[in-house]
Amino acid sequence: MKKLMLVAALWLASAGLIFAQNGNGMEKIKKVKQDEVPAIVQFSLHNEFDLAPEAGTWSLQYLKSSNRVGQPALLKPLAYTFHQKKDGNKIEIRFSPEGALEHSKGIEKTAVDSAGR
């Protein structure tokens, strides 16, 4: 009985290690250069907050998944985040890969008049 429990424990431990190394569906964040950010995201930043995209730093949140051994991993962008310090405030603005505003912190959206300006 002790041998069976020991074998089961070793089997579960090895399965856990293999799963942990596989990295399926891992979310990761990395800093990216401005030229790696889609134009629609940069345009949204300028339109919604009247900020210049080059005035801060960008990070990309992505999902890394690999289907099978020997195939390259698939990288799916989840969000682009703009970071900037302005007047002592930390600004953080998050956009979807399609340019839709998801979240902003430390700044208010620029007011838009009835003519859309």
N, C-alpha and C positions, 0 to 999 in steps of 0.2 A: 504494500500500500504506500509506503514511504517513497519507493522508487517511482511509482506512478505519479505521485504528487510532484516529485522533483522533476520528472520528465515534462509534466504539464507546465510547471513554472518556467522551465527553460524554454519550452516551445513558445509560451506567451511572451517571454522577454525577447526572444529573437524575432518574433513577429512584430513586436512593437518597435524594435530597432530598425527593421527593414522598412516599416511604414514611415518612420520618422525620417529616414534617409531618402525615401522616394520623393517627398516634397510635392505631392499632388495637391493642387489647389492652394498654394501658399500665396498669401498677399504680401507684397513687398513695396517699399517706398525707396525711391532714389532721386537724387538731385539731377536735374536736366538743364541744359543750356536753353536760352530763349529760342534759338533756331530749331530746337527739337519739339517745341510746343506748337500744336496746330494753329494755323492762322485764325480760325474761327474762335478759338479760345482767347487768343490775344485781342481780337476784335471785340469780343464780349467784355473783356476787362476794361478796354478803353471806353466802350459805349456805356456800360453800367456804372462805372466808378470814375471815369475820366482820369485814369492813371496810365502812364506809359509802361508798356510791358517790360522794357529794359531797366526800369527803375528799381526792380526788386529781384528776388530769386524765385526759381520754380522748382517744384518737386512733382514727381509722377508716382501715383499709387497704381500698381498693376497686379494682376493675378498671373502667377507662373504655374503652368501645368504641363506635365509630360504624359503622353498617352502610352507610349511603349518604350522599351529600352532600345537605344540606337537611333531614335528619332529626336529631332531637336525639340526643345521645350517651346510651348506656345505662350506668348506674352500678350495678355489682353489688358489694355489701359482701362482703369476704372475712374480715375479723376486726376485733374491737374490742379495743383495748389500754388497760389502766388503768395509770397511772403515779402513784407516790407516793413521798415521802421520809419514812421513819419511823425514828427513833432513829439517824440518820446513814446508814441503808441505803437504797439505791435499790430500789424495788419495781416490778416490771413483770409484769403478768398479762395474758395474751392469751386471748380467748374467740372462738369461732365466732359467726356471727350468730344461731345457734339457742341459744346460751348454754352450749355445751360447752367445758370448759377445754381449751386447747391447749398452753399453756406458762406457767410461772411462774418468776420469778427474784427472789431476795432475800427470799422468804417461803415458809413451809411451809403446807400445807393444814391447816385446823382439824381436829383429831381428832373422829371420829364414833363414838359408842358403839353397842352392839348394838341399842338401841331406835331408832336413826336420828336421835339428837339431837346 
